Amino acid sequence: MSTMLLGSDREVLDLLRRSGPAGVTEIADNLGVTATAVRQRLTRMMAAGMIERKTCHQGRGRPSHQYSVTEKGTQQAGSNLNDLAIALWQELQAIPDLELREQLMERVVGRLAQKYHREIQGSTYEEKMKAVQMLLSDRGVQFKVDDSGPLPILQAVDCPYPTLAEHDRSVCTMEQMLVGELLEEKVDLAECRLDGHACCRFQVDSSPERTPEK
């Protein structure tokens, strides 16, 4: 079965990627369409393997259904640029001069940071992290901020480059560099989905000499 997305299907897919699992009514309200139209789109995308449905039982009432994006759906949502991104990345990694390769990666990160910096407002780590979270989430990649510890942690629920990361995990290093540039701090990639963790976790360097901002 063809997995080519219709424009109306992509709207649903993008909404679920940004906001997480949702029911038919919530999707319909967000998109301003009827529940019947949403069900038709969901049925089509479930048949293509891009959406999955889970049944939720709450109390004695009828069970409800929550829809979420599958791994295939995550890749399909950005598939228009996947081949180009992979080809460009492979050419970058094929450069034999390590110093030149690192310089080019730094320039790519710098260009992205320059593009995004004006949207990063705040004076504390937490404020800046929440600004980065909003910036990336607005671009269809679900991020969250965990502020339960002494320093906030940026959690990538979705991988910004799912297909690319499968080919070369050094793209994770580039994402780490970008987050650091946006926060203007040294950032550690404490956990990575490629290592079996639930999400990637970026945290400001927690070396002993650093003290949390107030």
Backbone as ProteinMPNN parsed JSONL, in Angstrom:
{"seq_chain_A": "MSTMLLGSDREVLDLLRRSGPAGVTEIADNLGVTATAVRQRLTRMMAAGMIERKTCHQGRGRPSHQYSVTEKGTQQAGSNLNDLAIALWQELQAIPDLELREQLMERVVGRLAQKYHREIQGSTYEEKMKAVQMLLSDRGVQFKVDDSGPLPILQAVDCPYPTLAEHDRSVCTMEQMLVGELLEEKVDLAECRLDGHACCRFQVDSSPERTPEK", "coords_chain_A": {"N_chain_A": [[0.841, -1.202, 0.0], [0.494, 2.253, -0.803], [2.349, 4.812, 0.86], [2.211, 7.497, 0.58], [1.545, 10.707, 1.718], [-1.489, 12.505, 1.996], [-2.373, 15.989, 1.894], [-4.211, 16.608, 3.914], [-3.89, 14.427, 5.599], [-1.301, 14.807, 6.522], [-1.611, 17.016, 8.15], [-2.913, 15.954, 10.393], [-0.979, 14.124, 11.226], [1.204, 15.811, 11.805], [0.092, 17.294, 13.899], [-0.259, 15.332, 15.91], [2.375, 14.587, 16.298], [3.433, 16.913, 17.369], [1.832, 17.411, 19.651], [1.38, 15.017, 20.956], [-0.334, 11.911, 21.95], [-3.839, 11.79, 21.138], [-7.449, 12.129, 21.149], [-10.273, 11.586, 18.898], [-12.115, 13.755, 19.02], [-10.559, 15.815, 20.138], [-8.597, 16.122, 18.158], [-10.19, 16.893, 15.997], [-11.203, 19.344, 16.955], [-8.854, 20.866, 17.137], [-8.047, 21.019, 14.473], [-10.215, 22.075, 13.235], [-12.176, 20.642, 11.83], [-14.644, 18.113, 10.959], [-15.566, 15.357, 13.131], [-16.037, 13.053, 11.723], [-14.515, 13.401, 9.395], [-11.972, 13.355, 10.528], [-11.871, 10.718, 11.511], [-11.876, 9.3, 9.11], [-9.405, 10.033, 8.037], [-7.683, 9.038, 10.022], [-8.235, 6.293, 9.884], [-7.26, 5.723, 7.35], [-4.524, 6.295, 7.688], [-3.839, 4.533, 9.74], [-4.126, 2.12, 8.422], [-1.984, 2.349, 6.744], [0.04, 2.104, 8.5], [1.062, 4.278, 9.88], [-0.152, 5.497, 11.996], [-1.189, 4.615, 15.274], [-3.608, 3.053, 17.436], [-4.815, 3.208, 20.741], [-6.704, 1.762, 23.34], [-8.39, 3.276, 25.988], [-9.435, 2.8, 29.256], [-11.6, 4.275, 31.451], [-13.071, 4.553, 34.429], [-16.564, 3.66, 34.626], [-17.658, 4.237, 32.226], [-17.909, 4.252, 28.588], [-15.086, 2.959, 26.84], [-12.36, 5.005, 25.684], [-10.541, 6.129, 22.759], [-7.162, 6.651, 21.972], [-4.945, 8.212, 19.764], [-1.782, 7.872, 18.229], [1.472, 8.64, 16.814], [3.303, 6.341, 14.857], [6.607, 4.818, 14.57], [7.128, 4.6, 11.87], [5.398, 6.548, 10.908], [6.585, 8.826, 11.994], [8.972, 8.943, 10.551], [7.938, 9.182, 7.966], [6.731, 11.661, 8.041], [8.761, 13.467, 7.735], [9.882, 12.743, 5.349], [10.31, 13.943, 2.882], [12.72, 15.286, 2.788], [14.52, 13.448, 3.623], [16.2, 11.749, 2.013], [17.913, 13.606, 0.794], [19.089, 14.794, 3.068], [20.432, 12.595, 4.202], [22.249, 11.97, 2.142], [23.805, 14.334, 2.013], [24.845, 14.345, 4.598], [26.339, 11.972, 4.601], [28.283, 12.621, 2.721], [29.576, 14.651, 4.09], [30.622, 13.227, 6.292], [32.36, 11.636, 4.93], [34.566, 13.101, 4.313], [38.007, 13.082, 4.418], [39.753, 14.599, 5.995], [39.842, 15.174, 9.262], [39.86, 17.507, 10.856], [38.873, 19.443, 9.076], [36.359, 18.365, 8.619], [35.184, 18.605, 11.143], [35.184, 21.367, 11.358], [33.372, 22.08, 9.354], [31.036, 20.931, 10.373], [30.726, 22.467, 12.66], [30.229, 24.91, 11.439], [27.788, 24.424, 10.203], [26.179, 23.995, 12.463], [26.491, 26.512, 13.627], [25.22, 28.109, 11.706], [22.565, 27.233, 11.891], [22.064, 27.89, 14.573], [22.315, 30.653, 14.461], [20.1, 31.253, 12.945], [18.042, 30.556, 14.681], [18.469, 31.916, 17.071], [17.273, 34.403, 17.728], [14.825, 33.751, 18.694], [15.198, 32.736, 21.167], [14.706, 33.538, 24.321], [15.393, 34.781, 27.616], [16.965, 34.659, 30.868], [17.869, 32.772, 32.64], [18.903, 29.286, 33.011], [16.65, 27.622, 32.958], [14.64, 29.235, 31.783], [15.763, 29.681, 29.261], [15.947, 27.05, 28.327], [13.251, 26.348, 28.185], [12.493, 28.072, 26.191], [13.961, 27.029, 24.045], [12.748, 24.54, 23.93], [10.124, 25.255, 23.14], [10.701, 26.397, 20.669], [11.719, 24.207, 19.135], [9.59, 22.418, 19.342], [7.607, 23.815, 18.004], [8.477, 23.403, 15.478], [7.748, 20.893, 14.898], [8.957, 18.849, 16.353], [8.822, 17.01, 19.2], [9.59, 18.217, 22.321], [10.431, 18.348, 25.817], [10.728, 19.946, 29.042], [12.385, 19.004, 31.891], [12.219, 20.025, 35.021], [12.665, 19.147, 37.576], [14.974, 18.657, 38.979], [18.141, 19.993, 40.297], [19.206, 21.388, 38.138], [17.667, 22.258, 35.067], [16.532, 19.877, 32.585], [16.599, 19.148, 29.179], [14.414, 17.317, 27.277], [14.219, 15.226, 24.527], [11.551, 14.02, 23.081], [10.806, 13.119, 20.582], [12.897, 12.108, 17.858], [14.814, 14.456, 16.129], [16.005, 13.827, 13.73], [15.223, 11.129, 12.638], [15.641, 9.056, 10.636], [18.192, 9.667, 9.696], [19.747, 9.414, 12.006], [19.708, 6.679, 12.33], [21.516, 5.84, 10.454], [23.917, 7.082, 11.133], [25.096, 7.87, 14.15], [26.509, 10.072, 14.903], [25.198, 12.325, 14.262], [23.782, 12.942, 16.459], [25.636, 14.178, 18.043], [25.893, 16.571, 16.687], [23.36, 17.672, 17.165], [23.534, 17.963, 19.917], [25.544, 19.898, 20.028], [24.165, 22.009, 18.826], [22.071, 22.531, 20.647], [23.641, 23.366, 22.783], [24.764, 25.704, 21.683], [22.474, 27.286, 21.398], [21.695, 27.589, 24.036], [23.897, 28.779, 24.973], [25.775, 27.513, 26.537], [27.857, 24.839, 27.815], [26.807, 21.649, 26.968], [25.682, 18.445, 27.95], [24.982, 15.264, 26.505], [23.114, 13.355, 28.142], [21.519, 11.045, 28.067], [20.495, 8.819, 25.466], [18.235, 7.942, 22.867], [19.065, 6.024, 21.081], [20.542, 4.344, 22.606], [18.73, 2.895, 23.923], [17.211, 4.293, 25.751], [14.269, 6.059, 26.94], [14.018, 8.61, 25.935], [16.001, 11.29, 24.488], [18.235, 13.12, 26.492], [19.241, 16.282, 27.261], [21.495, 18.11, 29.114], [22.703, 20.879, 31.016], [26.162, 21.278, 31.557], [27.176, 19.613, 34.405], [29.37, 19.874, 36.13], [31.423, 19.797, 39.134], [32.293, 22.394, 39.869], [30.338, 24.069, 38.945], [27.508, 25.965, 39.811], [23.992, 25.967, 40.391], [21.863, 28.326, 38.709], [20.035, 31.005, 40.153]], "CA_chain_A": [[0.0, 0.0, 0.0], [1.265, 3.491, -0.865], [2.39, 5.588, 2.101], [2.253, 8.915, 0.268], [0.605, 11.438, 2.555], [-2.298, 13.598, 1.495], [-2.189, 17.187, 2.706], [-5.064, 16.517, 5.104], [-3.292, 13.434, 6.491], [-0.103, 15.389, 7.129], [-2.055, 17.899, 9.231], [-3.157, 15.112, 11.567], [0.304, 13.565, 11.638], [1.987, 16.883, 12.42], [-0.537, 17.633, 15.177], [0.041, 14.28, 16.882], [3.812, 14.642, 16.59], [3.684, 18.078, 18.226], [1.055, 17.435, 20.891], [1.281, 13.716, 21.586], [-1.575, 11.166, 21.718], [-5.081, 12.563, 21.258], [-8.657, 11.471, 20.687], [-10.883, 12.133, 17.688], [-12.702, 15.073, 19.288], [-9.473, 16.78, 20.329], [-7.987, 16.358, 16.848], [-11.153, 17.654, 15.202], [-11.25, 20.713, 17.475], [-7.603, 21.551, 16.8], [-7.94, 21.229, 13.03], [-11.409, 22.754, 12.747], [-12.891, 19.781, 10.885], [-15.602, 17.245, 11.63], [-15.047, 14.103, 13.672], [-16.103, 12.062, 10.644], [-13.345, 13.613, 8.534], [-10.797, 12.896, 11.275], [-11.89, 9.247, 11.535], [-11.481, 8.824, 7.78], [-7.954, 10.218, 7.914], [-7.022, 8.113, 10.938], [-8.385, 4.942, 9.333], [-6.342, 5.628, 6.214], [-3.14, 6.271, 8.16], [-3.62, 3.292, 10.49], [-3.94, 1.069, 7.421], [-0.641, 2.531, 6.186], [1.019, 1.862, 9.557], [1.653, 5.522, 10.368], [-0.856, 5.868, 13.222], [-1.675, 3.478, 16.059], [-4.701, 3.395, 18.342], [-4.842, 2.514, 22.021], [-7.97, 1.89, 24.049], [-8.225, 3.729, 27.369], [-10.602, 2.537, 30.098], [-11.682, 5.211, 32.569], [-14.335, 4.412, 35.141], [-17.566, 2.731, 34.114], [-18.136, 4.668, 30.919], [-17.363, 3.598, 27.407], [-13.65, 3.224, 26.664], [-12.011, 5.988, 24.658], [-9.392, 5.76, 21.943], [-6.115, 7.648, 21.796], [-4.168, 7.947, 18.552], [-0.418, 8.396, 18.287], [2.273, 8.409, 15.611], [4.246, 5.228, 14.914], [7.948, 5.142, 14.075], [6.997, 4.782, 10.426], [4.77, 7.846, 10.707], [7.581, 9.844, 12.308], [9.886, 9.036, 9.419], [7.205, 9.628, 6.791], [6.414, 13.083, 8.17], [9.876, 14.266, 7.241], [10.531, 11.966, 4.301], [10.618, 14.722, 1.689], [14.109, 15.713, 2.824], [15.352, 12.394, 4.191], [17.24, 11.289, 1.091], [18.885, 14.686, 0.647], [19.823, 14.944, 4.326], [21.336, 11.456, 4.346], [23.324, 12.106, 1.157], [24.687, 15.421, 2.439], [25.548, 13.928, 5.818], [27.331, 10.967, 4.226], [29.39, 13.318, 2.074], [30.304, 15.346, 5.149], [31.377, 12.249, 7.073], [33.357, 10.996, 4.067], [35.731, 13.977, 4.174], [39.085, 12.413, 5.164], [40.409, 15.523, 6.916], [38.998, 15.269, 10.455], [39.746, 18.901, 11.278], [37.971, 20.11, 8.141], [35.017, 17.828, 8.859], [34.672, 19.219, 12.368], [34.932, 22.778, 11.076], [32.133, 22.168, 8.582], [29.929, 20.644, 11.281], [30.569, 23.651, 13.505], [29.624, 25.961, 10.626], [26.373, 24.067, 10.043], [25.547, 24.279, 13.75], [26.468, 27.96, 13.783], [24.203, 28.668, 10.816], [21.263, 26.933, 12.486], [21.934, 28.672, 15.8], [22.09, 32.04, 14.057], [18.721, 31.333, 12.464], [17.092, 30.357, 15.775], [18.831, 32.629, 18.299], [16.377, 35.514, 18.054], [13.641, 33.222, 19.362], [15.579, 32.242, 22.491], [14.674, 34.612, 25.306], [15.505, 34.318, 28.995], [18.238, 34.934, 31.528], [18.269, 31.601, 33.415], [18.931, 28.038, 32.256], [15.293, 27.11, 32.785], [13.946, 30.078, 30.809], [16.327, 29.422, 27.937], [15.572, 25.701, 27.913], [11.845, 26.36, 27.791], [12.44, 28.75, 24.898], [14.432, 26.05, 23.061], [11.688, 23.529, 23.829], [9.042, 25.819, 22.338], [11.219, 26.578, 19.316], [11.797, 22.924, 18.442], [8.247, 21.846, 19.281], [6.9, 24.529, 16.938], [8.959, 22.867, 14.209], [7.25, 19.53, 14.74], [9.728, 17.876, 17.124], [8.315, 17.136, 20.566], [10.567, 18.343, 23.4], [9.9, 18.718, 27.122], [11.73, 20.378, 30.014], [12.259, 18.404, 33.219], [12.83, 20.961, 35.967], [12.525, 18.584, 38.921], [16.274, 18.585, 39.629], [18.813, 21.277, 40.545], [19.331, 22.047, 36.844], [16.666, 21.726, 34.135], [17.0, 18.949, 31.557], [15.802, 19.19, 27.959], [14.138, 15.953, 26.833], [13.732, 15.084, 23.156], [10.633, 12.885, 22.995], [10.974, 12.666, 19.203], [14.214, 12.36, 17.278], [14.702, 15.419, 15.034], [16.521, 13.228, 12.496], [15.082, 9.696, 12.917], [16.274, 8.196, 9.634], [19.612, 9.995, 9.651], [20.389, 8.859, 13.2], [19.857, 5.244, 12.133], [22.695, 5.617, 9.625], [25.137, 7.609, 11.75], [24.691, 8.508, 15.393], [27.24, 11.312, 15.149], [24.255, 13.433, 14.119], [23.387, 13.287, 17.829], [26.643, 15.14, 18.496], [25.541, 17.851, 16.09], [22.205, 18.192, 17.892], [24.064, 18.385, 21.215], [26.236, 21.165, 19.793], [23.17, 23.036, 18.54], [21.417, 22.888, 21.913], [24.618, 24.141, 23.54], [24.866, 27.035, 21.079], [21.253, 28.037, 21.69], [21.687, 27.899, 25.47], [25.16, 29.453, 25.264], [26.365, 26.748, 27.632], [28.294, 23.496, 27.488], [25.682, 20.742, 27.199], [25.964, 17.013, 27.879], [23.917, 14.357, 26.088], [23.156, 12.415, 29.258], [20.887, 9.803, 27.633], [20.163, 8.835, 24.038], [17.28, 6.902, 22.481], [19.786, 4.971, 20.373], [21.079, 3.439, 23.622], [17.607, 2.211, 24.55], [16.495, 5.145, 26.696], [12.954, 6.5, 26.473], [14.18, 9.856, 25.192], [17.322, 11.903, 24.605], [18.217, 14.121, 27.565], [20.329, 17.25, 27.177], [21.584, 18.865, 30.359], [23.834, 21.785, 31.154], [27.307, 20.65, 32.216], [26.973, 19.588, 35.857], [30.652, 19.679, 36.803], [31.349, 20.237, 40.536], [32.514, 23.823, 40.087], [29.186, 24.841, 38.5], [26.403, 26.066, 40.761], [22.762, 26.311, 39.694], [21.432, 29.72, 38.724], [18.832, 31.312, 40.925]], "C_chain_A": [[0.872, 1.247, 0.0], [1.204, 4.226, 0.461], [2.493, 7.081, 1.816], [1.165, 9.64, 1.052], [-0.182, 12.457, 1.751], [-2.065, 14.801, 2.399], [-2.987, 17.129, 3.995], [-4.518, 15.503, 6.104], [-2.099, 14.026, 7.231], [-0.468, 16.33, 8.276], [-2.266, 17.111, 10.518], [-1.839, 14.586, 12.118], [1.148, 14.609, 12.361], [1.422, 17.268, 13.784], [-0.175, 16.611, 16.246], [1.521, 14.255, 17.237], [4.119, 15.789, 17.546], [3.075, 17.909, 19.609], [0.977, 16.104, 21.616], [-0.071, 13.069, 21.335], [-2.818, 12.02, 21.958], [-6.242, 11.74, 20.736], [-9.24, 12.178, 19.476], [-11.406, 13.546, 17.916], [-11.631, 16.143, 19.425], [-8.807, 17.129, 18.999], [-8.899, 17.231, 15.994], [-11.206, 19.112, 15.642], [-10.012, 21.503, 17.077], [-7.508, 21.893, 15.32], [-9.152, 21.947, 12.442], [-12.159, 21.97, 11.693], [-13.848, 18.888, 11.672], [-14.93, 15.979, 12.143], [-15.047, 13.014, 12.606], [-14.891, 12.173, 9.726], [-12.077, 13.11, 9.216], [-10.731, 11.375, 11.283], [-11.457, 8.672, 10.189], [-9.97, 8.923, 7.592], [-7.205, 9.219, 8.791], [-7.084, 6.679, 10.421], [-7.399, 4.717, 8.199], [-4.898, 5.502, 6.688], [-2.835, 5.057, 9.026], [-3.382, 2.135, 9.53], [-2.545, 1.133, 6.804], [0.447, 2.332, 7.236], [1.65, 3.106, 10.139], [1.032, 6.008, 11.672], [-1.256, 4.59, 13.948], [-2.719, 3.956, 17.057], [-4.608, 2.55, 19.603], [-6.169, 2.792, 22.713], [-7.715, 2.239, 25.507], [-9.522, 3.499, 28.137], [-10.566, 3.472, 31.3], [-13.056, 5.086, 33.221], [-15.265, 3.415, 34.472], [-18.059, 3.096, 32.719], [-17.506, 3.883, 29.78], [-15.873, 3.915, 27.279], [-13.426, 4.248, 25.556], [-10.779, 5.511, 23.907], [-8.439, 6.943, 21.821], [-5.256, 7.24, 20.607], [-2.793, 8.588, 18.674], [0.341, 7.987, 17.029], [3.22, 7.233, 15.831], [5.62, 5.691, 14.435], [7.916, 5.391, 12.571], [6.389, 6.146, 10.112], [5.731, 8.986, 10.974], [8.536, 10.047, 11.146], [9.184, 9.6, 8.186], [6.94, 11.125, 6.835], [7.531, 13.962, 7.644], [10.563, 13.65, 6.048], [10.901, 12.777, 3.071], [12.088, 15.111, 1.624], [15.048, 14.619, 3.322], [16.507, 12.004, 3.279], [18.328, 12.339, 0.927], [19.734, 14.826, 1.902], [20.837, 13.823, 4.504], [22.521, 11.582, 3.394], [24.321, 13.187, 1.572], [25.505, 15.023, 3.666], [26.635, 12.91, 5.495], [28.535, 11.611, 3.549], [30.238, 14.064, 3.103], [31.184, 14.376, 5.923], [32.471, 11.57, 6.254], [34.599, 11.857, 3.864], [36.87, 13.407, 5.025], [39.759, 13.298, 6.207], [39.489, 15.758, 8.119], [38.789, 16.714, 10.89], [38.785, 19.67, 10.385], [36.532, 19.659, 8.368], [34.39, 18.47, 10.093], [34.357, 20.694, 12.154], [33.622, 22.961, 10.314], [30.915, 21.904, 9.468], [29.659, 21.846, 12.179], [29.906, 24.786, 12.731], [28.14, 25.69, 10.401], [25.606, 24.393, 11.323], [25.427, 25.789, 13.957], [25.405, 28.617, 12.928], [22.8, 28.433, 11.371], [21.026, 27.779, 13.737], [21.648, 30.135, 15.484], [20.643, 32.25, 13.617], [17.726, 31.329, 13.623], [17.295, 31.295, 16.96], [17.832, 33.718, 18.686], [15.123, 35.051, 18.789], [13.934, 32.709, 20.767], [15.69, 33.414, 23.453], [14.802, 34.013, 26.704], [16.887, 34.582, 29.552], [18.733, 33.753, 32.356], [18.277, 30.37, 32.523], [17.511, 27.565, 31.941], [14.53, 27.912, 31.732], [14.451, 29.811, 29.396], [15.932, 28.04, 27.431], [14.118, 25.645, 27.468], [11.666, 27.063, 26.451], [12.895, 27.812, 23.78], [13.37, 24.978, 22.837], [10.54, 24.019, 22.953], [9.463, 25.969, 20.881], [11.187, 25.271, 18.531], [10.425, 22.269, 18.318], [7.425, 22.507, 18.184], [7.31, 24.027, 15.562], [8.657, 21.381, 14.065], [8.022, 18.459, 15.475], [9.368, 18.05, 18.594], [9.447, 17.115, 21.59], [9.839, 18.715, 24.684], [11.05, 19.168, 28.013], [11.412, 19.735, 31.359], [12.99, 19.317, 34.2], [12.723, 20.467, 37.406], [13.845, 18.527, 39.68], [16.892, 19.951, 39.843], [19.031, 22.085, 39.273], [18.306, 21.441, 35.886], [17.308, 20.836, 33.078], [16.044, 19.013, 30.373], [15.652, 17.773, 27.423], [13.572, 15.961, 25.418], [12.873, 13.834, 23.08], [10.698, 12.272, 21.604], [12.405, 12.935, 18.757], [14.059, 13.349, 16.124], [15.122, 14.834, 13.689], [16.43, 11.704, 12.594], [15.797, 8.791, 11.927], [17.773, 8.42, 9.593], [20.353, 9.373, 10.825], [20.595, 7.353, 13.075], [21.119, 4.922, 11.334], [23.991, 6.036, 10.322], [24.764, 8.4, 12.999], [25.498, 9.763, 15.705], [26.355, 12.533, 14.911], [23.746, 13.868, 15.495], [24.36, 14.314, 18.412], [26.33, 16.522, 17.946], [24.355, 18.484, 16.815], [22.62, 18.685, 19.277], [24.76, 19.739, 21.09], [25.24, 22.3, 19.567], [22.463, 23.492, 19.811], [22.358, 23.74, 22.76], [24.762, 25.561, 23.014], [23.652, 27.886, 21.438], [21.185, 28.457, 23.159], [22.906, 28.714, 25.886], [25.835, 28.833, 26.479], [26.91, 25.43, 27.087], [27.188, 22.528, 27.887], [26.142, 19.299, 27.046], [24.744, 16.275, 27.34], [23.922, 13.209, 27.089], [22.568, 11.056, 28.892], [20.486, 9.943, 26.174], [19.215, 7.683, 23.718], [17.972, 5.742, 21.772], [20.423, 3.966, 21.328], [19.971, 2.736, 24.392], [16.839, 3.03, 25.566], [15.18, 5.628, 26.085], [13.042, 7.77, 25.641], [15.627, 10.319, 25.311], [17.232, 13.028, 25.634], [19.471, 14.992, 27.47], [20.351, 18.062, 28.465], [22.829, 19.737, 30.365], [24.919, 21.083, 31.954], [27.18, 20.765, 33.732], [28.272, 19.312, 36.603], [30.601, 20.289, 38.199], [31.487, 21.739, 40.73], [31.33, 24.671, 39.657], [28.114, 24.837, 39.582], [25.165, 26.502, 40.024], [22.459, 27.796, 39.791], [20.187, 29.866, 39.559], [17.954, 32.251, 40.131]], "O_chain_A": [[1.874, 1.306, 0.713], [0.161, 4.271, 1.112], [2.827, 7.856, 2.712], [0.004, 9.229, 1.046], [0.378, 13.183, 0.929], [-1.613, 14.654, 3.535], [-2.507, 17.547, 5.049], [-4.659, 15.684, 7.313], [-1.91, 13.776, 8.421], [0.268, 16.434, 9.257], [-1.855, 17.539, 11.596], [-1.611, 14.602, 13.328], [1.737, 14.326, 13.404], [2.177, 17.537, 14.718], [0.179, 16.982, 17.366], [1.878, 13.931, 18.37], [4.965, 15.655, 18.43], [3.709, 18.219, 20.618], [0.554, 16.055, 22.77], [-0.88, 13.614, 20.584], [-2.848, 12.86, 22.858], [-6.058, 10.783, 19.983], [-8.762, 13.239, 19.075], [-11.168, 14.436, 17.1], [-11.772, 17.244, 18.894], [-8.492, 18.291, 18.744], [-8.449, 18.18, 15.352], [-11.249, 20.014, 14.806], [-10.11, 22.677, 16.719], [-6.955, 22.929, 14.951], [-9.123, 22.378, 11.29], [-12.719, 22.552, 10.764], [-13.858, 18.908, 12.903], [-13.871, 15.579, 11.659], [-14.165, 12.156, 12.587], [-14.309, 11.163, 9.328], [-11.212, 12.515, 8.573], [-9.661, 10.799, 11.085], [-10.749, 7.666, 10.141], [-9.338, 8.012, 7.057], [-6.216, 8.624, 8.362], [-6.105, 5.939, 10.509], [-6.781, 3.657, 8.097], [-4.135, 4.697, 6.154], [-1.696, 4.591, 9.051], [-2.543, 1.272, 9.785], [-1.989, 0.114, 6.394], [1.635, 2.382, 6.918], [2.669, 3.016, 10.823], [1.618, 6.832, 12.374], [-1.619, 3.598, 13.316], [-2.716, 5.115, 17.472], [-4.358, 1.346, 19.549], [-6.687, 3.908, 22.675], [-6.923, 1.581, 26.183], [-10.586, 3.953, 27.716], [-9.61, 3.459, 32.076], [-14.07, 5.466, 32.637], [-14.825, 2.457, 33.837], [-18.802, 2.332, 32.104], [-16.691, 2.984, 29.984], [-15.451, 5.031, 27.583], [-14.21, 4.34, 24.611], [-10.068, 4.611, 24.354], [-8.856, 8.079, 21.597], [-4.887, 6.075, 20.462], [-2.661, 9.709, 19.164], [-0.089, 7.109, 16.281], [3.865, 7.14, 16.875], [5.775, 6.814, 13.955], [8.596, 6.283, 12.065], [6.809, 6.82, 9.171], [5.709, 9.999, 10.274], [8.872, 11.178, 10.795], [9.762, 10.398, 7.449], [6.923, 11.787, 5.798], [7.286, 15.069, 7.163], [11.709, 13.989, 5.752], [11.737, 12.336, 2.283], [12.647, 15.253, 0.536], [16.253, 14.845, 3.431], [17.655, 11.935, 3.716], [19.516, 12.018, 0.921], [20.955, 14.962, 1.818], [21.973, 14.07, 4.909], [23.662, 11.333, 3.782], [25.532, 12.985, 1.494], [26.695, 15.323, 3.761], [27.731, 12.974, 6.052], [29.674, 11.2, 3.774], [31.464, 14.103, 2.999], [32.353, 14.662, 6.182], [33.402, 10.993, 6.817], [35.586, 11.387, 3.298], [36.712, 13.264, 6.237], [40.283, 12.793, 7.201], [38.481, 16.456, 8.008], [37.678, 17.105, 11.251], [37.974, 20.458, 10.872], [35.603, 20.465, 8.318], [33.214, 18.831, 10.087], [33.384, 21.213, 12.699], [32.857, 23.884, 10.593], [29.887, 22.569, 9.333], [28.507, 22.2, 12.427], [29.113, 25.542, 13.293], [27.328, 26.615, 10.408], [24.528, 24.986, 11.281], [24.392, 26.282, 14.405], [24.756, 29.57, 13.36], [21.95, 29.322, 11.328], [19.936, 28.314, 13.941], [20.841, 30.778, 16.154], [20.043, 33.292, 13.884], [16.698, 32.004, 13.57], [16.387, 31.457, 17.775], [17.578, 33.921, 19.873], [14.44, 35.85, 19.429], [13.021, 32.294, 21.48], [16.649, 34.184, 23.405], [14.376, 32.884, 26.947], [17.858, 34.712, 28.807], [19.902, 33.727, 32.742], [17.733, 30.39, 31.419], [17.209, 27.164, 30.817], [13.85, 27.334, 30.884], [13.666, 29.726, 28.452], [15.618, 27.87, 26.252], [13.788, 24.975, 26.489], [10.793, 26.696, 25.665], [12.302, 27.791, 22.701], [13.122, 24.56, 21.706], [10.039, 23.271, 22.114], [8.68, 25.7, 19.97], [10.692, 25.225, 17.405], [10.129, 21.636, 17.305], [6.638, 21.844, 17.509], [6.576, 24.204, 14.59], [9.234, 20.697, 13.219], [7.78, 17.272, 15.256], [9.585, 19.117, 19.167], [10.171, 16.127, 21.711], [8.768, 19.32, 24.65], [12.205, 18.818, 27.773], [10.317, 19.897, 31.897], [14.219, 19.377, 34.211], [12.694, 21.265, 38.343], [13.844, 18.366, 40.9], [16.242, 20.967, 39.598], [19.043, 23.315, 39.31], [18.1, 20.227, 35.897], [18.473, 21.014, 32.722], [14.826, 18.942, 30.543], [16.646, 17.102, 27.146], [12.57, 16.622, 25.144], [13.393, 12.719, 23.021], [10.652, 11.05, 21.457], [13.044, 13.877, 19.225], [13.252, 13.113, 15.224], [14.662, 15.28, 12.638], [17.466, 11.04, 12.63], [16.488, 7.856, 12.331], [18.542, 7.467, 9.47], [21.462, 8.863, 10.663], [21.54, 6.805, 13.642], [21.72, 3.863, 11.513], [25.036, 5.417, 10.122], [24.181, 9.479, 12.904], [25.2, 10.454, 16.679], [26.708, 13.645, 15.304], [23.332, 15.012, 15.679], [23.967, 15.199, 19.172], [26.48, 17.525, 18.644], [24.344, 19.691, 17.053], [22.117, 19.703, 19.755], [24.589, 20.616, 21.937], [25.438, 23.414, 20.052], [22.275, 24.688, 20.031], [21.934, 24.716, 23.38], [24.87, 26.51, 23.79], [23.788, 29.07, 21.745], [20.687, 29.533, 23.487], [22.958, 29.267, 26.985], [26.389, 29.529, 27.33], [26.482, 24.961, 26.033], [26.688, 22.578, 29.011], [26.896, 18.97, 26.13], [23.608, 16.614, 27.673], [24.634, 12.22, 26.915], [23.059, 10.025, 29.352], [20.179, 11.038, 25.702], [19.374, 6.578, 24.238], [17.514, 4.602, 21.854], [20.8, 2.868, 20.919], [20.23, 2.062, 25.389], [15.905, 2.522, 26.186], [15.004, 5.607, 24.867], [12.229, 7.982, 24.741], [16.386, 9.806, 26.134], [16.268, 13.794, 25.644], [20.597, 14.508, 27.581], [19.335, 18.635, 28.858], [23.863, 19.384, 29.797], [24.628, 20.376, 32.919], [27.089, 21.865, 34.277], [28.272, 18.592, 37.601], [29.816, 21.208, 38.436], [30.882, 22.307, 41.639], [31.292, 25.865, 39.956], [27.853, 23.803, 40.197], [25.253, 27.326, 39.114], [22.747, 28.444, 40.797], [19.378, 28.943, 39.654], [16.883, 32.638, 40.6]]}, "name": "protein", "num_of_chains": 1, "seq": "MSTMLLGSDREVLDLLRRSGPAGVTEIADNLGVTATAVRQRLTRMMAAGMIERKTCHQGRGRPSHQYSVTEKGTQQAGSNLNDLAIALWQELQAIPDLELREQLMERVVGRLAQKYHREIQGSTYEEKMKAVQMLLSDRGVQFKVDDSGPLPILQAVDCPYPTLAEHDRSVCTMEQMLVGELLEEKVDLAECRLDGHACCRFQVDSSPERTPEK"}
